[in-house]
């Protein structure tokens, strides 16, 4: 059961090296970094550990392009600012050896030991129990399922949420207890209340039918 790990990046020189090094140490079968036009040292650093796929900017476009050239049985999509435990890939292999699962994700743990990190961690666990999760949780699925779904829709935002909804409809998902540690850089930079308000506002507008191309104007990218 070979796992192809796909990481979309844009100017992630401060994070990509440590992530790829850790994935190398944990026995990754294939590492693909999908670069959307970085102007810093991201590509140089990533090339030491992974195969770099260069694409136009856009997380969905980048992940789809890398997936096309992946050779693994399972595709695992990670953000550049996350960390997996040493046993995470073995857990995925074991779960996906059960043919009843089409995919799954990890249990998010936010960096930091303060109340904000704890609150965000618990909020994500609550949403996950309702079947709501995003790309920062480390979505994985069978290559055959990804192809049958047509990959990610080419939206500038919420492409991961939309894919997760379609993935849930086609089969059984493994909601792993294995942790994925996610950086707290978003709310440390934007502020806690502003971050929470932004997430709530964007999600509410999406449910109200506002097109993602308009919602993207409300989302501030953090590097």
Beta strands, then each sheet from edge to edge (+ up, - down):
strand 1: 3-9
strand 2: 30-35
strand 3: 51-54
strand 4: 74-78
strand 5: 82-84
strand 6: 101-110
strand 7: 140-142
strand 8: 172-182
sheet 1: 3+ 2+ 1+ 4+ 7- 6+ 8+ 5-
end
